[in-house]
Amino acid sequence: MSAAPARACWRFLLLVPLLAWPAARGVLRLACFDLPPTFNPVYATSETAQAVANKVYQSLFYFDPQGIIRPELVAAFSCAQDGREIMLDLKQGARFADGSGLDSRDVAATIALLCDARFEYPYLADLDFLQGVEVAGPLRLRLLLRRKFAAWKTYLTFKILSTGELQNSDPRRFRRQAPLGSGPYRLATVTEPWRFELARNPHWPTGLRFNRIRYTVLGDPRQAPLKLLNDELDAVEIQGDDAATHARLKKWQQRFRLMPYRKFGYTYLVFNLRDPGLDENLRRHFFNRMHATDFLDVFLQGRGERVFSPFLLFGSAKQPRPLPARPLAAGRRLRIMTNSESVVRKQLVLFLCDEMKECRIELEPIFVEYQVFLQRLKRGDFDLAVSAFLLDIEWNMKDVLSASGYFNYAGYADPRMDAALEDGLREMDEGRRRRIYERAHDLWRVALPLIPLFSLNYYMGVARGIALPARPVTVIGSTGDFFYNLQGW
């Protein structure tokens, strides 16, 4: 054998373990950008915490990689003609990580805990449509609704817990727990602040390609491509600038693929309507700068798509028109706040500071840590703010636009909007439902408590040695994540 072929063969033998290791070692190495503040699914509000919950627990329904809602623990369901009663039949064979079977009592006990105000479930308002739950058999449940509720499947995506663990639970102690789940994995180890691992649920009924999932927390997203290149990771979210670099560098292309996908949400500009100085005319100046000029297209440079309505299911059907606005009688100086960790939002704020000078509006940028940012939004301690939503794949925007909405940072209150949002949730016919949200869109366009701006393009970098699923991930919403269902990988 000559020297050149020998070297080629040696390189091939070295490469084979790198390409085949997931099947041999059974470990999937993922990265995230924050350690979950909790491993309890009841309080999983961050994207990373939700992603972990999706692998450790199961829901009655879930959104598939194409954004379509599907049954997960439910085998069959039916809805009464008056829309006030739903019968659910659960699948057989689901088991928690301790081997105990999952049945209708577990679902009823989970709902009872979530509806108990002492446990402070962050999305308690989402369950307001439920009047009661009745166990009708070992695997059968009857849900009683207060009223017709078109989005009932969307709000049955909470994680099911074991009734044995929930009996006589103390709210303070429960918050610190990581309860049993019936998903394919269980929480194995947590090494703060940089690593945690999931291990296979020994009672999961089908085979799994990966016996363990190891999460590493990256302090800087710019480390992501290097970790893939050095074979330290199998998959990690790639920032937009690095995605552009991937298209130019063959070495990157040889080592990992880029898988594009969307998050069902958007970046937006919100006004503090508690300040009467932020009047309708001033808000129209911002709207016209954002949507009646090429400002956003120049800013995005292909990194995302503009969003024209807070009701994202309208897509691009609601093309904006300039709104009549009077010249400002005097110059204005306002504070504009965003969280310091988001490079894109910081850039947008700085661009906007320059853009609005032409309208005699001086903006003072304020960058604060994310948790401080959220606290100030809730307190109304801002003039303008740039933030982002990850939304349910649904029409409902009560959390954002109703007077009592949890994410109504603007302090917006209009009885007509509240009525429209209620009507939209009660209307079961999809055509009539869309027309109701047309009306709500028009009300938003008059008031402009917030201005949706854009939805960024997202990319997952996946090592070449990882088999890809037959159907790619195209969209994830507030309860999903890119690796929700690993059985297809």
Summary of the structure (lengths in Angstrom):
residues: 489
radius of gyration: 24.4
end to end distance: 38.6
largest distance: 86.1
contacts: 1503
relative contact order: 0.15
helix: 35%
strand: 25%
